[in-house]
């Protein structure tokens, strides 16, 4: 059966299986429903028995491999990539995040047909075990997400089967909360969480934001005013509860209030006005802003309100380069876990080694070696295959293979005396182009 017929058959099976796996009526409708669109899609493959096909098996394996062999990035970040219809694809991006951050993950695809891309976010524990936290909605290639604790996370993206195209992923960070002083931002913070107070007898449990007396202090969240009172340290204070995040926001040193207990407020509503009441009478007017958990103590409010770093600015690769093969032009180059010169080295490859561009930026290519290993290499250590390394004549016949593996499929058998151009090398194989235009891998035993 030719590939197009296989594609039509598999899509029909997936459509039928999805109908049975994802719909239903009655009290048990949601009893066995998967926890994410990615898992629902995997169940639809299983229901259609496509999980037993080579493509289905490879799709599941690609998703699992992305969790193990993730790449490390710093936010904000963006890169481009390519996925092919005949080769299941997934990629994992490892990152650190703080409680109080808010991330926007966006995947834009280009291809002859629209492709659904699954975006899943996993928490990583100290042993790198993964726990699914959240996922993009079905048919939506955008995910907004806030971590509930400071730790390492992994974002996996994986397109559905039998789609090909290029994509751009961008990940940006913004504060989870709106800034609590009107007309100000985190650049006006002059005293930070944890600073010593009263000769070291206590620690500062918030941040101080200086502004003229009478400047509106505004609600950073939609929530409920739970307390309006006066105390010796904070002077005129307000507590605002955010039930979504299980935190209370503390506004202190207010000149006067503008709310009452039990009142519901929306982001931007004025809760009071900046002053210097309480123990701040000898300092300039400022808002002391603190955050307390419902079940724990004070937490650093800075990640919740600091300025984001703006959009990702990495220069993207031209679409025409995605999916191309290149070779190492330097004496050797390092394959790294992240697009940075100080990132962990995961491989060391010599000159002329063959690399497949599967994504990256203009400065750092995300590549796949013929053995399946992936990582980043500096773009300036590679070159195209347009000009062959050398030309040779075979002294014995040899099989032209579709992969650098002795068990790979045979594209063509080249006769003794056949001229070939050597394009790149890997392990005991050479990537060659025959006189009639075939490109494939040839064992070095078949060449002088």
Secondary structure, 3 states (H helix, E strand, C coil): CCHHHHHHHHHHHHHHHHHHHHCCCCCCCCCCCCCCHHHHHHHHHHHCCHHHCHHHHHHHHHHHHHHHCCEECCCCEEEEEEEECCECCCEEEEEEECCCEEEEEEEEEECCCCCCEEEEEEEECCCCCEEEEEECCCCCCEEEECCCCCEEEEEEEEECCCCCEEEEEEEEEEECCCCCECCCCHHHEEECCCCEECCCCEECCCEEEECCCCCEEECCCCEEEEEEEEECCCEEEEEEEECCCCEEEEEEEEEEECCCCCCEECCCCEEEEEECCHHHCCCCCEEEEEEEECCCCEECCHHHHCCCCCCCCCCECCHHHCCCEEEECCCEEEEECECCCCCCEEEEEECCEEEEEEEEECCEEEEEECCCCEEEEEHHHEEECCCCCEEEECCCCEEEECCCCCCCCEEEEECCCCEEEEEEEECCEEEEEECCCCEEEEEHHHCC
